[in-house]
Amino acid sequence: MLSTSLQQLIAERIQREGAITFADYMRMALYEPGSGYYVSGPTRVGWQGDFYTSTDVTDFFAHCMGQQLHQLWLQLQRPVPFIVLEQGAGRGDLAQGVRKWAQQSVPDLFAALDYRIADIRTGQNATTSFAEMTHQTEPYSSAVDLSQQQAGQPSASPQPWPAGPAVLLSNELVDAFPVHIVEKRATKLYEVYVTLQQGQLCEVLHGPSSEVVECYLDTYKIPWHTFEDGWRAEINLDALCWMQQSAKLLLEPSSGTTPRHTRKKHGFLLTIDYGDKARALYTRDRRRGTLACYFQHQLTERPLLRPGQQDITAHVNFTALINEGRRQGLRLHTFTTQGQWLQTMGIYEELARVRGRDYAIIDTARASDQGQIALLRWYNVRQGVAALTDPAGMGNFKVLILKV
């Protein structure tokens, strides 16, 4: 029987409407007000949560992001203020890490930096809520200015979205958007829905919920007709909406009285996530797709279990993001792996500097107690960098930068 209030809400919706798409189920499981995974309960991200991100592994990630933002600031001709909006910022760890690095390493950048953070706090379409938060339309008032705050203390007072060149930044955001799931049966694609059977949530196959879902794989020339029965794939339509909304923020004037001739027209969108180009993502070998669930750092494949208590995620189709960005007027600036990006941003040079500055005792007195402690700490630092750059792991995450 259903055991939680969120399960009951999902069941009541199914009883009213009939079977719901997996995307609708995932939206409720992750974002339902007061009950969804990302909007209720304890810490979700980090070593005390269910999963960790690059920011949790080592401070070097934030330092490399600072290096990247410095480069983009220079390409934008050093605007003041330099507006950065981090979407899906969570606890704000990346924001604080970037600001600390800029203050210590590039004071001019720090002085110009107007770093805003926004996070999802709504059960409605997450892509819409980001735009609403940015324009400060109630009840979405989560975009805050960190530049005037004490370390680690984001303001509770929202700031208006200003005019001027901007960078929209996100790390492991798009993978958390709700996805439709399709399954091949004979010569057709069916969509996965969620329904009730003997009081339990279960899957059922019906026809695609929209023409967009039905034609999505054909858009990217995926030869799904040749794949075996039971082959599945995820379709992230919210990612397209998010790209449309993000492009509007870069291309359109801010709300208020700003004259139309002061449109931004210069800026960047930078997003990092796991995923790939469409032809590498939707392959015969990925028979069950990429959908995954995380609960207390354990990978599971049962998305209907524990709704609201576990993360649900799917790999990102970067071809879709690039193509939609182009349709909205953005151009491709960079597409690479996280490992290569970190190397380009100087992560190994920083590692060498830290080794010489903080761990020289390893060379002069390794056998001493202090030397052994330093050796252990150095090992942990080095392992953190190795984890971020590992081509078989986080190093294979993708970095996409689009520009206006």
C-alpha positions in Angstrom: 0.0 0.0 0.0 1.0 3.6 -0.5 2.9 4.8 2.6 3.8 8.5 2.1 1.9 11.7 1.6 3.6 12.2 -1.8 2.7 8.7 -2.9 -0.9 9.5 -2.0 -0.8 12.8 -4.0 0.5 10.9 -7.0 -2.2 8.2 -6.5 -4.9 10.8 -6.3 -3.8 12.4 -9.5 -3.8 9.1 -11.3 -7.3 8.4 -10.0 -8.4 11.8 -11.3 -6.6 11.8 -14.7 -5.7 8.2 -15.4 -2.2 7.1 -16.1 0.4 9.9 -16.1 3.6 10.2 -18.1 6.8 9.3 -16.4 7.8 12.9 -16.9 4.8 14.1 -14.8 5.6 11.5 -12.2 9.3 12.5 -12.0 8.2 16.2 -11.7 6.1 15.4 -8.7 8.7 13.1 -7.2 11.4 15.8 -7.4 9.6 19.1 -7.2 6.1 18.7 -5.7 5.8 21.6 -3.1 6.5 20.4 0.4 7.1 16.8 -0.6 9.4 16.6 -3.7 13.0 15.4 -3.3 14.6 18.8 -4.1 12.1 20.9 -2.1 11.8 19.1 1.2 13.7 17.1 3.7 17.4 17.0 4.7 20.5 17.9 2.8 20.4 16.1 -0.6 23.8 17.0 -2.1 27.3 16.4 -0.6 28.8 13.6 1.5 25.9 13.8 4.0 23.3 13.5 1.2 22.5 11.0 -1.5 25.0 12.1 -4.2 27.9 14.5 -4.6 29.0 16.9 -7.3 32.4 18.2 -8.5 32.2 21.1 -6.1 32.1 18.6 -3.2 35.2 16.7 -4.4 37.8 19.5 -4.2 38.0 23.3 -4.1 40.0 23.1 -7.3 36.8 22.9 -9.3 35.6 26.3 -8.1 39.0 27.7 -8.8 38.9 26.5 -12.4 35.4 27.9 -12.7 36.8 31.2 -11.5 39.5 31.0 -14.2 36.8 30.4 -16.8 34.7 33.3 -15.7 37.8 35.5 -15.7 38.4 34.5 -19.3 34.8 35.2 -20.2 34.9 38.6 -18.4 37.9 39.6 -20.5 36.2 38.5 -23.7 33.2 40.7 -22.7 35.6 43.7 -22.3 35.6 43.7 -18.5 32.0 44.8 -17.9 31.2 46.4 -14.5 29.1 44.9 -13.1 29.9 41.4 -14.4 26.7 39.5 -13.9 26.8 35.8 -13.2 23.6 33.9 -12.5 24.1 30.3 -11.3 21.0 28.2 -11.8 20.3 25.3 -9.5 22.9 26.6 -7.1 21.8 24.5 -4.2 23.7 25.5 -1.0 25.8 28.0 -3.0 29.1 26.2 -2.5 30.3 26.9 -6.0 29.3 30.5 -5.8 31.2 31.0 -2.5 34.3 29.1 -3.9 34.4 31.2 -7.0 34.1 34.5 -5.1 36.8 33.5 -2.6 39.1 32.5 -5.4 38.5 35.8 -7.3 39.0 37.9 -4.2 42.4 36.2 -3.6 43.6 35.8 -7.2 42.0 38.4 -9.4 40.8 41.5 -7.3 39.6 43.4 -10.4 37.3 40.5 -11.3 36.1 40.3 -7.7 35.3 44.0 -7.6 33.2 43.7 -10.8 31.6 40.4 -10.0 27.8 40.5 -9.4 27.2 36.8 -8.6 23.5 35.7 -8.3 22.3 32.3 -7.3 18.9 30.7 -8.0 17.6 27.3 -6.9 14.4 25.3 -7.6 11.8 25.8 -4.9 8.6 25.0 -6.8 6.8 21.9 -8.0 5.9 23.7 -11.3 8.0 23.4 -14.4 11.5 24.0 -13.3 12.5 25.7 -16.5 9.7 28.3 -16.1 10.5 28.9 -12.5 14.1 29.9 -13.3 12.9 32.7 -15.5 10.3 33.7 -12.9 12.9 33.7 -10.2 15.3 35.8 -12.3 12.6 38.4 -13.0 11.5 38.2 -9.3 7.9 37.3 -9.9 6.4 36.0 -6.7 6.5 33.5 -5.3 9.9 32.7 -6.8 12.3 35.0 -5.0 15.4 32.8 -4.7 17.8 34.8 -6.9 20.1 36.6 -4.5 23.1 38.8 -4.9 26.2 37.4 -3.1 28.4 40.4 -3.7 27.1 42.3 -0.7 27.0 39.4 1.7 29.3 38.1 4.4 31.1 34.9 3.6 28.6 32.0 3.4 25.5 34.1 4.1 23.4 34.7 1.0 20.8 37.5 1.3 17.2 36.7 1.8 16.3 39.8 -0.2 16.0 39.2 -3.9 17.6 41.5 -6.4 16.2 42.6 -9.8 17.7 41.1 -13.0 20.0 43.9 -14.3 20.9 44.9 -17.8 24.4 44.2 -19.2 26.6 41.3 -20.3 25.9 38.2 -18.3 27.0 34.6 -17.8 24.3 31.9 -17.0 26.1 29.1 -15.2 24.9 25.7 -14.1 26.5 22.5 -12.9 24.6 19.2 -12.9 21.3 21.0 -13.4 19.8 19.7 -16.7 20.1 16.0 -15.7 17.6 16.7 -12.9 14.8 17.9 -15.3 11.9 15.5 -15.7 12.1 13.2 -18.7 9.7 11.3 -20.9 10.7 7.6 -21.5 10.0 5.8 -24.7 10.3 2.1 -25.4 10.5 0.2 -28.7 8.0 -2.5 -29.3 8.0 -4.2 -32.8 8.1 -1.3 -35.2 6.7 1.4 -32.9 7.7 3.6 -30.1 5.5 3.6 -27.0 5.7 5.9 -24.0 6.1 4.8 -20.4 3.3 6.0 -18.1 2.8 5.5 -14.4 -0.5 4.1 -13.1 -1.9 2.2 -10.0 -2.3 -1.5 -9.8 -3.5 -3.1 -6.6 -2.6 0.0 -4.7 1.0 0.2 -6.0 2.6 2.5 -8.5 3.6 0.6 -11.7 4.6 1.3 -15.3 2.3 0.8 -18.3 3.0 1.5 -22.0 0.7 3.8 -24.1 1.1 5.8 -27.3 3.4 8.8 -27.2 1.9 11.8 -25.3 2.8 14.3 -28.0 4.1 14.4 -31.6 7.3 16.0 -30.2 8.0 12.9 -28.1 7.1 10.6 -30.9 9.5 12.3 -33.4 12.3 13.2 -31.0 14.7 10.4 -31.8 14.1 10.8 -35.6 15.1 14.4 -35.2 18.6 13.2 -34.3 18.6 10.4 -36.9 18.7 7.7 -34.2 18.1 4.3 -35.9 15.9 3.0 -33.2 13.9 0.9 -35.7 16.9 -1.4 -35.8 17.2 -1.8 -32.1 15.8 -4.8 -30.2 12.4 -4.8 -28.5 12.5 -3.3 -25.0 15.1 -0.7 -25.9 14.4 2.5 -24.0 15.5 6.1 -24.2 14.8 9.3 -22.2 13.5 12.5 -23.8 14.2 15.7 -21.9 11.8 18.3 -23.3 12.3 20.6 -20.3 15.9 21.0 -21.4 14.6 22.7 -24.6 12.3 25.0 -22.6 15.2 25.8 -20.3 17.4 26.7 -23.2 14.7 29.0 -24.6 14.3 30.8 -21.3 18.0 31.1 -20.8 18.5 32.6 -24.2 15.8 35.1 -23.5 17.7 36.3 -20.4 20.8 36.9 -22.5 19.1 38.4 -25.5 16.1 40.4 -24.2 16.1 43.6 -22.1 15.6 43.3 -18.4 12.2 43.9 -16.9 11.4 47.4 -15.7 12.2 50.7 -17.4 15.5 49.7 -19.2 15.4 51.1 -22.7 15.2 48.5 -25.5 18.5 49.7 -27.0 20.4 48.5 -23.9 19.8 44.9 -24.7 22.6 42.7 -23.4 23.5 41.1 -26.8 26.7 39.9 -25.2 27.0 37.0 -22.9 27.6 33.3 -22.3 25.7 30.2 -21.2 27.9 27.6 -19.5 26.5 24.3 -18.4 28.3 21.1 -17.1 26.6 17.8 -16.9 26.9 14.1 -17.6 25.7 13.1 -21.1 26.9 13.2 -24.7 26.0 14.1 -28.3 22.8 12.4 -29.4 24.4 9.7 -31.6 26.7 8.6 -28.7 23.9 8.8 -26.1 21.1 6.9 -27.9 22.9 3.7 -28.9 21.9 0.0 -29.3 24.1 -0.9 -26.3 22.2 1.3 -23.9 19.2 -1.0 -23.9 17.6 0.4 -20.8 18.5 4.1 -21.3 20.4 6.1 -18.7 17.8 6.7 -16.0 19.3 6.3 -12.6 18.3 6.9 -9.0 20.5 7.7 -6.0 19.7 7.1 -2.4 22.4 7.5 0.3 25.1 7.3 -2.4 23.8 4.0 -3.6 22.7 3.6 -7.3 19.3 2.1 -7.8 17.1 1.5 -10.9 13.7 1.6 -9.2 12.3 5.2 -9.8 8.9 4.3 -8.5 10.3 3.4 -5.1 10.5 6.1 -2.5 9.2 9.1 -4.5 10.4 12.2 -2.9 13.2 10.4 -1.0 15.6 9.6 -3.8 17.2 11.5 -6.7 16.1 10.6 -10.2 18.3 11.6 -13.1 19.1 10.9 -16.7 22.0 11.8 -19.0 21.8 15.0 -21.1 21.4 15.1 -24.8 23.9 17.9 -25.6 23.0 17.9 -29.3 19.6 19.0 -28.3 21.0 21.8 -26.2 23.3 23.0 -28.9 20.7 22.9 -31.6 18.0 24.7 -29.5 20.6 27.3 -28.5 21.3 28.0 -32.1 17.6 28.3 -32.9 17.4 30.9 -30.1 20.3 32.9 -31.5 23.2 31.5 -29.5 26.5 30.2 -31.0 28.7 27.4 -30.0 31.8 28.6 -28.1 33.1 25.4 -26.4 32.1 21.7 -26.2 34.6 19.4 -24.4 35.0 17.0 -21.6 35.3 18.1 -18.0 38.7 16.5 -17.8 40.0 18.5 -20.8 38.3 21.7 -19.6 39.9 21.4 -16.2 43.3 20.9 -17.8 42.8 23.9 -20.0 41.8 26.0 -16.9 45.1 25.0 -15.3 44.1 22.5 -12.7 47.5 20.6 -12.9 49.4 23.8 -12.6 47.5 24.7 -9.5 48.1 21.2 -8.1 51.9 21.7 -8.6 51.7 25.1 -6.9 49.9 23.7 -3.9 52.4 20.8 -3.7 55.3 23.2 -3.5 53.6 25.7 -1.2 51.9 23.5 1.3 53.6 20.1 1.2 57.3 20.8 0.8 57.9 18.9 4.1 57.2 15.7 2.2 60.6 16.2 0.5 62.5 17.4 3.5 61.1 15.4 6.4 58.8 12.7 5.0 59.6 10.2 7.9 58.5 12.7 10.6 55.1 12.7 12.1 54.3 16.0 10.4 55.7 14.7 7.1 53.5 11.6 7.3 50.4 13.8 8.0 51.3 16.0 5.1 51.8 13.0 2.9 48.3 11.7 3.7 46.7 15.1 3.1 48.6 15.5 -0.2 47.3 12.1 -1.3 43.8 13.2 -0.6 44.3 16.4 -2.6 45.7 14.5 -5.5 43.0 12.0 -5.4 40.4 14.7 -5.6 41.9 16.1 -8.8 42.2 12.6 -10.2 38.5 12.0 -9.5 37.5 15.2 -11.4 39.6 14.4 -14.4 39.1 10.6 -14.6 38.0 9.9 -18.2 36.0 6.9 -17.0 34.2 9.0 -14.5 33.6 12.7 -13.8 36.3 13.6 -16.3 33.9 12.5 -19.0 31.2 15.0 -18.0 30.6 17.5 -20.8 31.2 21.2 -20.7 29.1 23.3 -23.0 29.5 27.1 -23.5 27.3 29.0 -25.9 27.7 32.7 -26.6 25.6 35.6 -27.9 
